[in-house]
């Protein structure tokens, strides 16, 4: 893992191959100011092709991919694709989704596999993840959250918070006290799962359904200082998938921001985002490097704004725009 100072200053993401891979690999996308116009156009073409979007099609054909175009939702939330790029408006998307109704489309959590260390068997679980979280954000932006079964989704997400070793309907958790308060599914990254869950609950108005204090304490318990997070040593190996990389730091920052608990972090000005560099050549630039650099710049801006306006809302690392 490289130290933050080893990251190429002001990295140029357009020099990386397969820019669309960042949609799978990154939580925080690089601002478009780091792309050349040609690179940004090529990136949008890659995304359009992946979701079956045809800019020259009629309105109905252009709207249809938004039913399940999770890559498109994330690209739009990250600022890589705008409404002008797709030739549509939020109002047109709203009318389309309400016209087809829940019979033609329905928001769902993703079905994934989990492994129970306690029972030594696989479990089928439903979870929020990065792509479905961005789909929720997109639905909020086009004023279509009324098409989501809020109560059902809130209940599904809230049930994942660790409050015992045998959560109802969930895989039993080995040494559950190690991650008490977090949202953890065996074989899933605990801090990142926690962030996805909290962000979704915030959008849906369900934060009152969880133990907020336990979640705050669960995050801070794992903090070793400087934005570095460690995993409990339980049954051997890193079964909680906390590696202290930038992705964990992002998840912790955003989770504490949502919970209004960043003031309980005493060294926020010393936080670093450490890109995971395992198996990467020393001089090779990765999307993880770009993501870490972007977050470092945005954290510095957030701290400056916080200093000038202590009572104002704390900005998000995911906010698209200039660095």
C-alpha beads as a LAMMPS data file, in Angstrom:
LAMMPS data file: protein, C-alpha beads

323 atoms
322 bonds

1 atom types
1 bond types

-500.0 500.0 xlo xhi
-500.0 500.0 ylo yhi
-500.0 500.0 zlo zhi

Masses

1 110.0

Atoms # bond

1 1 1 0.000 0.000 0.000
2 1 1 1.476 3.318 -1.024
3 1 1 1.705 6.278 1.287
4 1 1 -0.418 9.251 0.194
5 1 1 2.674 11.311 -0.631
6 1 1 3.665 8.693 -3.198
7 1 1 0.592 9.410 -5.291
8 1 1 1.210 11.355 -8.474
9 1 1 0.160 14.971 -7.814
10 1 1 -2.919 16.052 -9.792
11 1 1 -3.347 12.674 -11.526
12 1 1 -4.754 12.626 -15.055
13 1 1 -7.427 9.931 -15.163
14 1 1 -7.749 10.207 -18.942
15 1 1 -4.375 8.467 -19.143
16 1 1 -5.879 5.326 -17.600
17 1 1 -7.372 2.575 -19.712
18 1 1 -11.048 1.630 -19.436
19 1 1 -12.289 4.676 -17.606
20 1 1 -15.658 2.975 -17.204
21 1 1 -14.006 0.535 -14.781
22 1 1 -13.914 3.354 -12.231
23 1 1 -17.686 2.959 -11.935
24 1 1 -17.073 -0.518 -10.540
25 1 1 -13.911 0.200 -8.572
26 1 1 -14.520 3.613 -6.998
27 1 1 -16.983 5.154 -4.578
28 1 1 -15.784 8.695 -5.327
29 1 1 -15.451 9.546 -9.015
30 1 1 -12.904 11.996 -10.366
31 1 1 -14.288 15.430 -11.338
32 1 1 -14.669 15.981 -15.063
33 1 1 -12.135 18.821 -14.953
34 1 1 -9.420 16.151 -14.791
35 1 1 -10.478 14.740 -18.180
36 1 1 -9.749 16.108 -21.608
37 1 1 -12.950 16.762 -23.610
38 1 1 -12.050 13.861 -25.902
39 1 1 -11.521 11.484 -22.976
40 1 1 -14.800 12.488 -21.338
41 1 1 -16.665 11.934 -24.591
42 1 1 -15.054 8.496 -25.002
43 1 1 -15.991 7.638 -21.411
44 1 1 -19.623 8.567 -22.011
45 1 1 -19.713 6.447 -25.165
46 1 1 -18.415 3.460 -23.143
47 1 1 -21.141 3.950 -20.549
48 1 1 -23.876 4.411 -23.156
49 1 1 -22.827 1.224 -24.932
50 1 1 -22.738 -0.724 -21.662
51 1 1 -26.330 0.184 -20.721
52 1 1 -27.771 0.106 -24.233
53 1 1 -28.395 3.837 -24.428
54 1 1 -28.635 5.417 -27.908
55 1 1 -28.409 9.232 -27.833
56 1 1 -30.005 9.488 -31.285
57 1 1 -33.029 7.349 -30.418
58 1 1 -36.496 8.697 -29.786
59 1 1 -37.485 9.807 -26.288
60 1 1 -39.018 6.471 -25.296
61 1 1 -35.933 4.544 -26.420
62 1 1 -33.648 6.936 -24.538
63 1 1 -35.694 6.621 -21.354
64 1 1 -35.953 2.844 -21.301
65 1 1 -32.331 2.114 -20.216
66 1 1 -32.900 4.139 -17.048
67 1 1 -35.127 1.400 -15.644
68 1 1 -32.107 -0.764 -14.853
69 1 1 -29.086 1.216 -16.047
70 1 1 -27.201 1.128 -12.750
71 1 1 -23.967 2.279 -14.407
72 1 1 -25.827 5.251 -15.881
73 1 1 -27.288 6.168 -12.498
74 1 1 -23.847 6.157 -10.884
75 1 1 -22.266 8.097 -13.751
76 1 1 -24.943 10.775 -13.471
77 1 1 -24.646 10.986 -9.691
78 1 1 -20.866 11.315 -10.027
79 1 1 -21.152 14.092 -12.601
80 1 1 -19.749 12.116 -15.532
81 1 1 -23.007 12.232 -17.497
82 1 1 -25.428 15.139 -17.407
83 1 1 -29.014 15.533 -18.507
84 1 1 -27.840 17.486 -21.525
85 1 1 -25.660 14.549 -22.547
86 1 1 -28.679 12.232 -22.684
87 1 1 -31.041 14.788 -24.212
88 1 1 -33.591 14.391 -21.427
89 1 1 -34.870 16.237 -18.370
90 1 1 -35.601 15.011 -14.830
91 1 1 -39.268 15.803 -15.474
92 1 1 -39.341 13.489 -18.502
93 1 1 -37.721 10.698 -16.483
94 1 1 -40.262 11.238 -13.710
95 1 1 -43.197 11.065 -16.110
96 1 1 -41.813 7.943 -17.783
97 1 1 -41.299 5.981 -14.552
98 1 1 -44.717 6.959 -13.234
99 1 1 -46.280 5.996 -16.549
100 1 1 -44.872 2.459 -16.512
101 1 1 -45.484 2.207 -12.747
102 1 1 -44.251 -0.506 -10.439
103 1 1 -45.605 -3.206 -12.759
104 1 1 -42.972 -2.330 -15.327
105 1 1 -40.193 -1.477 -12.905
106 1 1 -39.483 -1.879 -9.212
107 1 1 -36.548 -0.931 -6.995
108 1 1 -34.957 -3.977 -5.365
109 1 1 -31.958 -4.731 -3.225
110 1 1 -29.385 -7.066 -4.734
111 1 1 -29.294 -10.781 -4.015
112 1 1 -25.828 -11.828 -2.845
113 1 1 -24.160 -14.765 -1.154
114 1 1 -22.851 -14.632 2.421
115 1 1 -20.825 -17.216 4.317
116 1 1 -21.584 -18.006 7.917
117 1 1 -18.484 -18.806 9.957
118 1 1 -20.775 -20.012 12.733
119 1 1 -22.767 -22.515 10.703
120 1 1 -20.229 -23.154 7.927
121 1 1 -22.789 -22.648 5.185
122 1 1 -23.835 -20.165 2.526
123 1 1 -26.692 -17.741 3.002
124 1 1 -28.660 -15.890 0.332
125 1 1 -29.065 -12.278 1.432
126 1 1 -30.547 -9.055 0.077
127 1 1 -28.379 -5.979 0.499
128 1 1 -27.910 -2.401 -0.584
129 1 1 -24.682 -1.877 -2.514
130 1 1 -22.901 0.954 -4.291
131 1 1 -24.909 0.683 -7.505
132 1 1 -28.329 0.344 -5.874
133 1 1 -27.445 3.235 -3.555
134 1 1 -26.766 5.438 -6.569
135 1 1 -30.015 4.257 -8.123
136 1 1 -31.818 5.490 -5.005
137 1 1 -30.040 8.832 -5.332
138 1 1 -31.107 9.086 -8.952
139 1 1 -34.719 8.259 -8.053
140 1 1 -34.598 10.987 -5.409
141 1 1 -33.267 13.455 -7.985
142 1 1 -36.127 12.727 -10.404
143 1 1 -38.666 12.808 -7.541
144 1 1 -39.621 9.137 -7.889
145 1 1 -39.037 7.813 -4.386
146 1 1 -42.787 7.331 -4.125
147 1 1 -42.284 4.321 -6.423
148 1 1 -40.089 2.648 -3.794
149 1 1 -41.633 0.465 -1.090
150 1 1 -39.907 2.527 1.585
151 1 1 -41.103 0.566 4.593
152 1 1 -39.982 -2.751 3.145
153 1 1 -36.566 -1.477 2.059
154 1 1 -35.961 0.355 5.352
155 1 1 -36.843 -2.784 7.275
156 1 1 -34.531 -4.898 5.107
157 1 1 -31.584 -2.545 5.525
158 1 1 -32.075 -1.817 9.236
159 1 1 -32.177 -5.543 10.033
160 1 1 -28.521 -5.847 9.013
161 1 1 -27.226 -3.664 11.867
162 1 1 -25.329 -5.873 14.298
163 1 1 -27.070 -5.904 17.676
164 1 1 -26.622 -9.576 18.544
165 1 1 -24.844 -12.672 17.302
166 1 1 -28.047 -14.087 15.848
167 1 1 -29.848 -11.288 14.008
168 1 1 -33.356 -12.421 12.933
169 1 1 -33.346 -13.684 9.363
170 1 1 -29.639 -12.958 8.921
171 1 1 -26.506 -15.135 9.034
172 1 1 -25.217 -15.623 12.601
173 1 1 -22.096 -13.578 13.290
174 1 1 -18.871 -14.867 14.773
175 1 1 -17.654 -12.664 17.675
176 1 1 -20.389 -10.144 16.950
177 1 1 -19.277 -7.755 19.691
178 1 1 -16.264 -6.878 17.510
179 1 1 -18.567 -5.178 15.018
180 1 1 -21.509 -4.256 17.235
181 1 1 -23.422 -1.314 15.792
182 1 1 -22.019 -1.702 12.291
183 1 1 -23.901 -3.127 9.323
184 1 1 -22.062 -6.343 8.669
185 1 1 -22.696 -9.388 6.527
186 1 1 -20.119 -12.199 6.712
187 1 1 -17.740 -11.898 3.726
188 1 1 -18.762 -8.275 3.086
189 1 1 -16.589 -5.226 3.963
190 1 1 -18.045 -3.992 7.249
191 1 1 -17.286 -0.258 7.015
192 1 1 -18.337 0.013 3.386
193 1 1 -21.510 -1.979 4.032
194 1 1 -22.235 0.376 6.938
195 1 1 -21.882 3.447 4.746
196 1 1 -24.089 2.087 1.953
197 1 1 -26.756 1.216 4.502
198 1 1 -26.683 4.574 6.284
199 1 1 -26.715 6.558 3.041
200 1 1 -29.722 4.592 1.799
201 1 1 -31.570 4.990 5.104
202 1 1 -30.902 8.734 5.045
203 1 1 -32.493 9.001 1.593
204 1 1 -35.475 6.896 2.653
205 1 1 -35.977 8.638 6.003
206 1 1 -35.162 5.551 8.047
207 1 1 -32.260 6.590 10.260
208 1 1 -34.567 6.606 13.271
209 1 1 -34.907 2.837 12.909
210 1 1 -31.319 2.083 13.913
211 1 1 -29.152 2.434 17.012
212 1 1 -27.220 5.545 15.954
213 1 1 -24.970 5.681 19.008
214 1 1 -23.963 2.037 18.668
215 1 1 -23.090 2.671 15.023
216 1 1 -20.975 5.719 15.896
217 1 1 -19.127 3.806 18.588
218 1 1 -18.654 0.840 16.271
219 1 1 -16.928 3.044 13.685
220 1 1 -14.771 4.978 16.167
221 1 1 -13.749 1.721 17.857
222 1 1 -12.034 0.651 14.645
223 1 1 -10.196 3.972 14.138
224 1 1 -6.460 3.797 14.807
225 1 1 -5.821 7.477 14.049
226 1 1 -5.124 9.522 10.957
227 1 1 -8.071 8.054 9.071
228 1 1 -6.640 4.553 9.282
229 1 1 -9.016 1.780 10.270
230 1 1 -8.156 -1.680 11.509
231 1 1 -10.025 -4.953 11.523
232 1 1 -10.757 -6.971 14.656
233 1 1 -8.645 -10.082 15.053
234 1 1 -11.251 -12.753 15.439
235 1 1 -11.258 -16.196 13.855
236 1 1 -8.119 -15.687 11.825
237 1 1 -7.759 -13.699 8.617
238 1 1 -9.592 -10.480 7.952
239 1 1 -13.141 -11.779 8.104
240 1 1 -14.548 -8.245 8.488
241 1 1 -12.735 -7.026 5.361
242 1 1 -11.428 -3.801 6.895
243 1 1 -8.005 -3.115 5.383
244 1 1 -7.524 0.575 6.197
245 1 1 -7.511 1.589 2.545
246 1 1 -9.046 4.759 1.139
247 1 1 -12.345 2.960 0.618
248 1 1 -12.652 2.325 4.373
249 1 1 -11.669 5.903 5.185
250 1 1 -14.284 7.243 2.763
251 1 1 -16.943 4.970 4.261
252 1 1 -16.100 6.006 7.819
253 1 1 -16.045 9.737 7.016
254 1 1 -19.346 9.642 5.161
255 1 1 -20.991 7.454 7.808
256 1 1 -19.960 9.775 10.638
257 1 1 -21.061 12.774 8.562
258 1 1 -24.524 11.254 8.042
259 1 1 -24.751 10.474 11.767
260 1 1 -23.625 13.984 12.712
261 1 1 -20.627 12.651 14.639
262 1 1 -17.578 14.053 12.849
263 1 1 -17.003 16.390 15.805
264 1 1 -16.113 13.289 17.843
265 1 1 -13.062 12.740 15.639
266 1 1 -10.142 14.670 17.158
267 1 1 -7.642 14.361 14.295
268 1 1 -9.756 14.900 11.195
269 1 1 -7.186 17.353 9.833
270 1 1 -4.636 14.523 9.812
271 1 1 -6.754 11.993 7.940
272 1 1 -5.126 10.405 4.905
273 1 1 -6.644 8.344 2.117
274 1 1 -4.427 5.368 1.408
275 1 1 -4.994 3.699 -1.966
276 1 1 -4.759 -0.060 -1.973
277 1 1 -1.596 -0.828 -3.958
278 1 1 -1.211 -4.544 -3.408
279 1 1 0.071 -6.183 -6.589
280 1 1 0.416 -2.854 -8.436
281 1 1 3.695 -1.771 -10.045
282 1 1 5.372 1.183 -8.309
283 1 1 4.881 3.682 -11.143
284 1 1 1.491 2.426 -12.304
285 1 1 -1.412 4.811 -11.795
286 1 1 -4.687 3.178 -10.779
287 1 1 -8.240 4.373 -10.307
288 1 1 -7.692 3.830 -6.596
289 1 1 -4.872 6.387 -6.689
290 1 1 -7.094 8.916 -8.434
291 1 1 -9.928 8.335 -5.966
292 1 1 -7.607 8.792 -2.967
293 1 1 -6.138 11.995 -4.423
294 1 1 -9.593 13.446 -5.126
295 1 1 -10.727 12.659 -1.567
296 1 1 -7.629 14.274 -0.074
297 1 1 -8.338 17.476 -2.002
298 1 1 -12.011 17.477 -1.066
299 1 1 -11.290 16.825 2.611
300 1 1 -8.974 19.847 2.676
301 1 1 -11.741 21.964 1.132
302 1 1 -14.338 20.615 3.576
303 1 1 -12.095 21.448 6.529
304 1 1 -11.518 24.993 5.232
305 1 1 -15.253 25.529 4.852
306 1 1 -15.862 24.054 8.290
307 1 1 -13.333 26.428 9.826
308 1 1 -14.924 29.492 8.237
309 1 1 -18.469 28.321 9.039
310 1 1 -18.430 25.918 12.028
311 1 1 -22.221 25.738 12.229
312 1 1 -22.762 25.014 8.552
313 1 1 -23.439 21.536 7.107
314 1 1 -20.385 19.360 6.525
315 1 1 -19.723 18.703 2.863
316 1 1 -19.588 15.241 1.341
317 1 1 -16.559 13.652 -0.288
318 1 1 -18.874 12.495 -3.072
319 1 1 -19.998 15.959 -4.072
320 1 1 -19.176 16.366 -7.789
321 1 1 -17.426 19.519 -8.855
322 1 1 -14.070 21.216 -8.961
323 1 1 -11.276 20.211 -6.578

Bonds

1 1 1 2
2 1 2 3
3 1 3 4
4 1 4 5
5 1 5 6
6 1 6 7
7 1 7 8
8 1 8 9
9 1 9 10
10 1 10 11
11 1 11 12
12 1 12 13
13 1 13 14
14 1 14 15
15 1 15 16
16 1 16 17
17 1 17 18
18 1 18 19
19 1 19 20
20 1 20 21
21 1 21 22
22 1 22 23
23 1 23 24
24 1 24 25
25 1 25 26
26 1 26 27
27 1 27 28
28 1 28 29
29 1 29 30
30 1 30 31
31 1 31 32
32 1 32 33
33 1 33 34
34 1 34 35
35 1 35 36
36 1 36 37
37 1 37 38
38 1 38 39
39 1 39 40
40 1 40 41
41 1 41 42
42 1 42 43
43 1 43 44
44 1 44 45
45 1 45 46
46 1 46 47
47 1 47 48
48 1 48 49
49 1 49 50
50 1 50 51
51 1 51 52
52 1 52 53
53 1 53 54
54 1 54 55
55 1 55 56
56 1 56 57
57 1 57 58
58 1 58 59
59 1 59 60
60 1 60 61
61 1 61 62
62 1 62 63
63 1 63 64
64 1 64 65
65 1 65 66
66 1 66 67
67 1 67 68
68 1 68 69
69 1 69 70
70 1 70 71
71 1 71 72
72 1 72 73
73 1 73 74
74 1 74 75
75 1 75 76
76 1 76 77
77 1 77 78
78 1 78 79
79 1 79 80
80 1 80 81
81 1 81 82
82 1 82 83
83 1 83 84
84 1 84 85
85 1 85 86
86 1 86 87
87 1 87 88
88 1 88 89
89 1 89 90
90 1 90 91
91 1 91 92
92 1 92 93
93 1 93 94
94 1 94 95
95 1 95 96
96 1 96 97
97 1 97 98
98 1 98 99
99 1 99 100
100 1 100 101
101 1 101 102
102 1 102 103
103 1 103 104
104 1 104 105
105 1 105 106
106 1 106 107
107 1 107 108
108 1 108 109
109 1 109 110
110 1 110 111
111 1 111 112
112 1 112 113
113 1 113 114
114 1 114 115
115 1 115 116
116 1 116 117
117 1 117 118
118 1 118 119
119 1 119 120
120 1 120 121
121 1 121 122
122 1 122 123
123 1 123 124
124 1 124 125
125 1 125 126
126 1 126 127
127 1 127 128
128 1 128 129
129 1 129 130
130 1 130 131
131 1 131 132
132 1 132 133
133 1 133 134
134 1 134 135
135 1 135 136
136 1 136 137
137 1 137 138
138 1 138 139
139 1 139 140
140 1 140 141
141 1 141 142
142 1 142 143
143 1 143 144
144 1 144 145
145 1 145 146
146 1 146 147
147 1 147 148
148 1 148 149
149 1 149 150
150 1 150 151
151 1 151 152
152 1 152 153
153 1 153 154
154 1 154 155
155 1 155 156
156 1 156 157
157 1 157 158
158 1 158 159
159 1 159 160
160 1 160 161
161 1 161 162
162 1 162 163
163 1 163 164
164 1 164 165
165 1 165 166
166 1 166 167
167 1 167 168
168 1 168 169
169 1 169 170
170 1 170 171
171 1 171 172
172 1 172 173
173 1 173 174
174 1 174 175
175 1 175 176
176 1 176 177
177 1 177 178
178 1 178 179
179 1 179 180
180 1 180 181
181 1 181 182
182 1 182 183
183 1 183 184
184 1 184 185
185 1 185 186
186 1 186 187
187 1 187 188
188 1 188 189
189 1 189 190
190 1 190 191
191 1 191 192
192 1 192 193
193 1 193 194
194 1 194 195
195 1 195 196
196 1 196 197
197 1 197 198
198 1 198 199
199 1 199 200
200 1 200 201
201 1 201 202
202 1 202 203
203 1 203 204
204 1 204 205
205 1 205 206
206 1 206 207
207 1 207 208
208 1 208 209
209 1 209 210
210 1 210 211
211 1 211 212
212 1 212 213
213 1 213 214
214 1 214 215
215 1 215 216
216 1 216 217
217 1 217 218
218 1 218 219
219 1 219 220
220 1 220 221
221 1 221 222
222 1 222 223
223 1 223 224
224 1 224 225
225 1 225 226
226 1 226 227
227 1 227 228
228 1 228 229
229 1 229 230
230 1 230 231
231 1 231 232
232 1 232 233
233 1 233 234
234 1 234 235
235 1 235 236
236 1 236 237
237 1 237 238
238 1 238 239
239 1 239 240
240 1 240 241
241 1 241 242
242 1 242 243
243 1 243 244
244 1 244 245
245 1 245 246
246 1 246 247
247 1 247 248
248 1 248 249
249 1 249 250
250 1 250 251
251 1 251 252
252 1 252 253
253 1 253 254
254 1 254 255
255 1 255 256
256 1 256 257
257 1 257 258
258 1 258 259
259 1 259 260
260 1 260 261
261 1 261 262
262 1 262 263
263 1 263 264
264 1 264 265
265 1 265 266
266 1 266 267
267 1 267 268
268 1 268 269
269 1 269 270
270 1 270 271
271 1 271 272
272 1 272 273
273 1 273 274
274 1 274 275
275 1 275 276
276 1 276 277
277 1 277 278
278 1 278 279
279 1 279 280
280 1 280 281
281 1 281 282
282 1 282 283
283 1 283 284
284 1 284 285
285 1 285 286
286 1 286 287
287 1 287 288
288 1 288 289
289 1 289 290
290 1 290 291
291 1 291 292
292 1 292 293
293 1 293 294
294 1 294 295
295 1 295 296
296 1 296 297
297 1 297 298
298 1 298 299
299 1 299 300
300 1 300 301
301 1 301 302
302 1 302 303
303 1 303 304
304 1 304 305
305 1 305 306
306 1 306 307
307 1 307 308
308 1 308 309
309 1 309 310
310 1 310 311
311 1 311 312
312 1 312 313
313 1 313 314
314 1 314 315
315 1 315 316
316 1 316 317
317 1 317 318
318 1 318 319
319 1 319 320
320 1 320 321
321 1 321 322
322 1 322 323
